[in-house]
């Protein structure tokens, strides 16, 4: 619309205040992890949706799409018919490559009502600028300083060591997985947590915050995600802001401790409008006995954050009520979100009461000189030369042998233009034949589906392939088919199922609300005829490793993953097709077996 009253004095764009209208920006390539500012002029008498979305090459997106007003309830875009400039600072998720902006009305407005926009801009900002914006945002709320208490951080020793550069693989990102209900989702993109880590540990590696959630998702079903795909993503830290049964929490923590070396953070939940914030409410509110949660976390070495206790003190001292920290009398608003992260951040400290040494779970094995300890031993045979703590060989048949205890072992070396290759053997057999497998997320064909199977179990002689579960009725019947195996049986979501080949087992307890039966009502099934669920099974051992690349650089290659947590023997044998340079090996040993 050409108009002299446009902010730039020339023209502006307007769209009808109807649900089916909207404005999409071009998809813009951006640098992963870059801080940005979206700004625009807006003139409207309603509060439209503004969405900042991203894309990645992930099969199942693990990042946050920013929606206003969901994540910015305190900044409505209703300008009461006046031009106003708005701006949103955000971080591009480290796993994403593009950004797009979408603006659309939330409701159908009266005829003749428009949403007018002008001068939509996206630019990168400096770390100092986004830090200042964050501090300005915090200044809108009462002052609060969450203080670290004795014992805080005692279960985060491995994470602290990685942030300090004393553990982990140099150059490898630190991966956080946030898993839970819509409460976890309302904690946003984790930028407050990432910022807190960087402020305390300036030399921390790149941090990737991944997230997966579902409405009301309890611990017992998060356990299914741990088993199905999260453990395969090699998390360094798992954060879960939700609730569930004590049995579900114990099962989830057991699987995390058996399948990963990740640290774990479990906070207690925020208050609701009817919360009394008495000692009894603090310990047993939100339908959860938090004193028992604390005990289970202690049992598994998970970091319990007593956020309810800290939040009660803050609310009382600031003269607030619980609803001041809520968006809809249930979910946290920006104020509540920031205070929860403040309470978590108080635990990001090096503790003198650490419950275990980082090297008990992850350790680097030297090859020159060869490691020899109670749990690992490295030996060399054939033609190797040693230079500055590394070993090199261009000959055929040179062997590096290591015995180790754990579930995973990685190779750290150097890639060059004239690099050669090695064959890999695990427990005496070629690694490409090793009976070790992993899976990925069970992906429904319908968006936002949550009444779905959360995990399957691999049983007899799995074959790497793509699998599909197809519902064949509205009452829970399905068939299973593999891309290599073919049709492999039929079942019903309410009953245990093992495929004809014996490869796949489905336990109905991990199919969330698949069948719901209420007195006096018809049985409710969460799926329909024709719904599908896809997942892949893949071998998690490398039969060979190439050291060839241009330009030269570091090589980090997982050699075997998801091994039984016991002693193993691994051998690397050079092929004589170029130089092989090995710096070290890295072993992962989960603390529970």
Residue pairs with C-beta under 8 A, 6 or more apart in sequence:
1 11
1 12
1 13
1 14
1 116
2 10
2 11
3 10
3 11
3 12
5 83
6 12
6 41
6 118
7 41
7 83
7 85
7 118
7 119
8 118
8 119
11 118
12 41
12 43
12 116
12 117
12 118
13 23
13 116
13 117
13 118
14 114
14 115
14 116
14 117
15 21
15 22
15 23
15 104
15 105
15 114
15 115
15 117
16 105
16 109
16 113
16 114
17 44
17 45
17 46
17 105
17 107
17 108
17 109
17 110
17 113
17 114
17 115
18 105
18 108
18 109
19 104
19 105
19 106
19 107
19 108
21 104
21 105
22 102
22 103
22 104
22 105
23 102
23 103
23 104
23 117
24 100
24 101
24 102
25 100
25 101
25 102
25 120
25 122
26 100
27 55
27 98
27 99
27 100
28 98
28 99
28 100
28 122
29 97
29 98
30 36
30 92
30 96
30 97
30 98
30 99
30 124
31 92
31 124
32 92
32 93
32 94
32 95
32 96
32 97
33 91
33 92
33 93
33 94
33 206
34 91
34 92
34 124
35 89
35 90
35 91
35 92
35 124
35 125
35 126
35 127
35 129
35 130
36 89
36 90
36 91
36 92
36 99
36 122
36 123
36 124
36 125
37 87
37 88
37 89
37 90
37 121
37 122
37 123
37 124
37 125
37 129
37 130
38 52
38 87
38 88
38 90
38 101
38 120
38 121
38 122
39 85
39 86
39 87
39 88
39 119
39 120
39 121
39 123
40 85
40 86
40 103
40 117
40 118
40 119
40 120
40 121
41 83
41 84
41 85
41 86
41 117
41 118
41 119
42 77
42 79
42 83
42 84
42 85
42 86
42 115
42 116
42 117
43 79
43 81
43 82
43 83
43 84
43 115
43 116
43 117
44 77
44 78
44 79
44 81
44 114
44 115
44 116
45 78
45 79
45 80
45 81
45 109
45 113
46 78
46 105
46 106
46 107
46 109
46 113
46 115
47 69
47 76
47 77
47 78
47 106
48 77
48 103
48 104
48 105
48 106
48 115
49 67
49 68
49 69
49 102
49 103
49 104
49 105
49 106
50 67
50 68
50 77
50 88
50 101
50 102
50 103
51 65
51 66
51 67
51 68
51 101
51 102
51 103
51 104
52 65
52 66
52 88
52 90
52 99
52 100
52 101
53 65
53 66
53 99
53 100
53 101
53 102
54 63
54 65
54 92
54 93
54 96
54 97
54 98
54 99
54 100
55 96
55 97
55 98
55 100
56 62
56 63
56 93
56 95
56 96
56 97
57 97
58 95
59 440
59 441
59 443
60 212
60 229
60 440
60 441
60 443
62 95
62 177
62 210
62 211
62 212
63 93
63 95
63 96
63 189
63 209
63 210
63 211
64 93
64 185
64 188
64 189
64 190
64 211
66 88
66 90
66 188
66 189
68 75
68 77
68 88
69 75
69 76
69 77
70 186
70 327
71 186
71 188
71 334
72 88
72 334
73 327
73 333
73 334
74 140
74 333
74 334
74 335
75 86
77 86
83 116
83 118
85 119
89 125
89 129
89 130
89 133
89 134
90 189
90 191
91 130
91 189
91 191
91 194
92 99
93 189
93 208
93 209
94 173
94 206
94 207
94 208
94 209
95 208
95 210
99 122
101 120
101 122
103 115
103 117
105 115
125 133
131 195
134 192
134 195
137 334
137 338
138 338
140 335
141 335
141 338
141 339
142 314
142 318
142 319
142 320
144 314
144 318
144 339
144 342
146 310
146 342
146 343
146 345
146 346
147 346
148 346
148 347
148 349
149 346
150 353
151 351
151 353
152 346
152 347
152 349
152 351
153 160
153 303
153 347
153 348
153 349
153 350
153 351
153 354
154 303
154 351
154 353
154 354
154 355
155 263
155 264
155 297
155 301
155 302
155 303
155 354
155 355
156 237
156 263
156 265
156 303
156 347
156 348
156 351
157 263
157 350
157 351
157 354
157 355
157 356
157 357
157 358
158 167
158 236
158 261
158 263
158 356
158 358
158 361
158 362
159 174
159 236
159 237
159 263
160 201
160 348
160 349
160 350
160 351
161 167
161 168
161 358
162 168
162 174
162 204
162 205
162 236
162 358
163 174
163 197
163 200
163 201
163 203
163 204
163 205
164 201
164 203
164 204
164 350
165 203
165 205
166 358
167 358
167 359
167 362
168 174
168 205
168 236
168 362
169 364
169 410
169 412
169 556
169 586
170 205
170 554
171 205
171 554
171 556
172 205
172 556
173 205
173 206
173 207
173 208
174 204
174 205
174 206
174 207
174 208
174 236
174 237
175 208
175 210
175 233
175 234
175 235
175 236
175 237
176 190
176 193
176 194
176 207
176 208
176 209
176 210
176 235
176 236
176 237
176 238
176 239
177 210
177 211
177 212
177 230
177 233
177 235
177 237
177 238
177 239
177 262
178 184
178 187
178 190
178 209
178 210
178 211
178 212
178 213
178 239
178 240
178 241
179 211
179 212
179 213
179 217
179 222
179 225
179 226
179 230
179 238
179 239
179 240
179 242
180 213
180 217
180 222
180 240
180 241
180 242
181 213
181 214
181 215
181 216
181 217
181 218
181 241
181 242
181 243
182 213
182 215
182 216
182 331
183 241
183 242
183 269
183 270
183 331
183 332
184 211
184 213
184 217
184 239
184 240
184 241
184 242
185 211
185 213
186 327
186 331
186 332
186 337
187 241
187 332
187 337
187 340
187 341
188 337
189 209
189 211
190 209
190 211
190 239
191 209
192 337
192 338
192 341
192 342
192 345
193 209
193 239
193 341
193 344
193 345
194 207
194 209
196 341
196 344
196 345
196 348
197 204
197 207
197 348
198 204
198 207
200 345
200 348
200 349
201 348
210 233
210 235
212 225
212 230
212 441
214 221
214 450
214 512
215 450
217 242
217 450
218 242
218 243
218 244
218 245
218 248
219 240
219 242
219 243
219 244
219 245
219 248
219 249
219 251
219 252
220 244
220 245
220 247
220 248
220 251
220 252
220 509
221 244
221 248
221 454
221 510
221 512
222 240
222 242
222 244
222 252
223 248
223 251
223 252
223 255
223 455
224 453
224 454
224 455
224 510
225 441
225 454
225 455
226 238
226 252
226 255
226 256
226 259
226 260
227 255
227 259
227 455
227 457
228 439
228 440
228 441
228 442
228 454
228 455
228 456
228 535
229 439
229 440
229 441
230 238
230 260
231 255
231 256
231 259
231 260
231 438
231 562
232 438
232 439
232 440
232 540
232 561
232 562
234 260
234 408
234 558
234 561
235 260
235 262
236 262
236 263
237 262
237 263
237 264
237 265
238 256
238 260
238 262
238 263
238 264
238 265
239 264
239 265
239 344
240 252
240 264
240 265
240 266
241 267
241 269
241 340
242 269
243 269
243 286
243 287
243 288
244 252
246 289
246 292
246 293
246 296
249 266
249 293
249 296
250 296
250 299
250 300
253 264
253 296
253 297
253 299
253 300
253 302
254 300
254 592
256 262
256 264
256 300
256 302
257 300
257 301
257 590
257 591
257 592
258 565
258 590
258 592
258 593
259 407
259 562
259 590
260 590
261 361
261 362
261 588
261 589
261 590
261 591
263 303
264 297
264 300
264 301
264 302
264 303
265 302
265 303
265 305
265 344
265 347
266 293
266 297
266 302
266 303
266 304
266 305
267 304
267 305
267 306
267 307
267 340
267 343
267 344
268 286
268 288
268 290
268 293
268 304
268 305
268 306
268 307
268 308
268 309
269 285
269 286
269 288
269 307
269 308
270 307
270 308
270 311
270 322
270 325
270 326
270 332
270 336
270 340
271 277
271 281
271 285
271 286
271 308
271 311
271 312
271 315
271 322
271 325
272 286
272 322
272 326
272 329
272 330
273 321
273 322
273 323
273 326
273 329
275 281
275 285
275 322
277 312
277 315
277 316
277 322
282 290
282 308
282 309
282 312
283 289
283 290
283 291
284 290
284 291
285 308
290 306
290 308
293 304
294 304
294 306
296 302
297 303
297 304
298 304
300 592
301 355
301 356
301 591
303 347
305 343
305 344
305 346
305 347
306 343
307 340
307 343
307 344
310 343
310 346
311 325
311 339
311 340
311 343
314 320
314 339
315 321
315 322
315 324
315 325
323 329
324 335
325 332
325 333
325 335
325 336
325 339
326 332
326 333
326 336
327 333
327 336
332 340
356 591
360 589
360 591
361 588
361 589
361 590
361 591
362 586
362 587
362 588
362 589
363 376
363 586
363 587
363 589
364 412
364 584
364 585
364 586
364 587
365 371
365 376
365 378
365 402
365 404
365 584
365 585
365 586
365 587
366 378
366 389
366 584
367 378
367 380
367 389
367 390
367 391
367 400
367 582
367 583
367 584
367 585
368 386
368 387
368 389
368 390
368 391
370 377
370 378
370 379
370 380
371 377
371 378
371 402
372 378
375 404
375 405
375 589
376 402
376 403
376 404
376 405
376 587
377 402
377 403
378 400
378 401
378 402
378 585
379 400
379 401
379 402
380 391
380 398
380 399
380 400
380 401
381 398
381 399
381 401
382 393
382 395
382 397
382 398
382 399
382 574
383 393
383 395
383 398
384 391
384 392
384 393
384 398
384 400
385 391
385 392
385 393
386 392
389 583
389 584
390 413
390 414
390 581
390 582
390 583
391 400
391 581
391 582
392 579
392 580
392 581
392 582
393 574
393 579
393 580
394 420
394 574
394 576
394 578
394 579
394 580
395 574
395 576
396 574
396 575
396 576
397 573
397 574
397 576
398 573
398 574
398 580
399 571
399 572
399 573
399 574
400 571
400 572
400 582
401 569
401 570
401 571
401 572
402 409
402 569
402 570
402 571
402 585
403 567
403 568
403 569
403 570
404 567
404 568
404 570
404 585
404 587
405 565
405 566
405 567
405 568
405 587
405 589
406 563
406 565
406 568
406 587
406 588
406 589
406 590
407 561
407 562
407 563
407 564
407 565
407 588
407 589
407 590
408 558
408 560
408 561
408 562
408 563
408 587
408 588
409 558
409 559
409 560
409 568
409 570
409 585
409 586
409 587
409 588
410 556
410 557
410 558
410 559
410 585
410 586
410 588
411 545
411 555
411 556
411 557
411 559
411 572
411 582
411 585
411 586
412 554
412 555
412 556
412 582
412 583
412 584
412 585
412 586
413 547
413 554
413 555
413 557
413 580
413 581
413 582
413 583
414 547
414 552
414 553
414 554
414 555
414 581
414 583
415 547
415 548
415 549
415 552
415 553
415 554
415 555
416 547
416 548
416 549
416 552
416 578
416 579
416 581
417 548
417 549
417 550
417 551
417 552
418 548
418 578
418 579
419 546
419 547
419 548
419 549
419 578
419 579
419 580
419 581
420 546
420 547
420 548
420 574
420 575
420 576
420 577
420 578
420 579
420 580
421 544
421 545
421 546
421 547
421 548
421 574
421 575
421 577
421 578
421 580
422 544
422 545
422 547
422 572
422 573
422 574
422 575
422 580
423 430
423 543
423 544
423 572
423 573
423 575
424 430
424 431
424 541
424 542
424 543
424 544
424 545
424 559
424 560
424 570
424 571
424 572
425 431
425 570
425 571
425 572
425 573
426 434
426 436
426 541
426 559
426 560
426 563
426 568
426 569
426 570
427 434
427 568
427 569
427 570
428 569
430 543
431 541
431 542
431 543
431 559
431 560
432 539
432 541
432 542
432 543
432 544
433 543
434 539
434 541
434 560
435 461
435 462
436 539
436 540
436 541
436 560
436 561
436 562
436 563
437 458
437 462
437 464
437 537
437 538
437 539
437 540
437 562
438 537
438 538
438 540
438 561
438 562
439 456
439 458
439 535
439 536
439 537
439 538
440 535
440 536
440 538
441 535
442 452
442 453
442 454
442 455
442 456
442 469
442 533
442 534
442 535
443 533
443 534
443 535
444 452
444 531
444 532
444 533
445 531
445 532
445 533
445 534
446 531
449 531
450 512
451 511
451 512
451 513
451 514
451 526
451 527
452 511
452 512
452 526
452 527
452 533
453 469
453 493
453 506
453 510
453 511
453 514
453 533
454 510
454 511
454 512
455 510
456 467
456 504
456 505
456 506
456 510
456 535
457 504
457 505
457 506
457 507
458 503
458 504
458 505
458 537
459 498
459 502
459 503
459 504
459 505
460 501
460 502
460 503
461 501
461 502
461 503
462 503
462 537
463 482
463 484
463 485
463 503
463 537
464 484
464 536
464 537
464 538
464 539
465 482
465 483
465 484
465 485
465 536
465 537
466 482
466 483
466 534
466 535
466 536
467 480
467 481
467 482
467 483
467 504
467 534
467 535
467 536
467 537
468 480
468 481
468 482
468 532
468 533
468 534
469 478
469 479
469 480
469 506
469 532
469 533
469 534
470 478
470 479
470 481
470 530
470 531
470 532
471 477
471 478
471 527
471 528
471 529
471 530
471 531
471 532
472 478
472 479
472 490
472 529
473 529
474 525
474 527
474 528
474 529
475 492
475 523
475 525
476 492
476 493
476 494
476 514
476 515
476 525
476 527
477 490
477 491
477 492
478 490
478 491
478 492
478 493
479 487
479 489
479 490
480 487
480 488
480 489
480 490
480 491
480 497
480 499
480 504
481 487
481 488
482 488
482 501
482 503
482 504
485 499
485 501
485 503
488 499
488 500
488 501
488 503
488 504
489 497
489 498
489 499
489 500
491 497
491 506
493 506
493 508
493 511
493 514
493 515
493 525
493 527
494 508
494 514
494 515
495 508
496 505
496 506
496 507
496 508
497 505
497 506
498 504
498 505
499 505
503 537
508 514
508 515
512 526
513 526
514 525
514 526
514 527
515 523
515 524
515 525
515 526
516 523
516 524
516 525
516 526
517 523
517 524
518 524
540 558
540 560
540 561
540 562
541 559
541 560
541 561
542 557
542 558
542 559
542 560
545 555
545 557
545 559
545 572
547 555
547 578
547 579
547 580
547 581
548 578
549 555
559 570
560 568
560 570
565 589
565 590
565 593
566 593
572 582
574 580
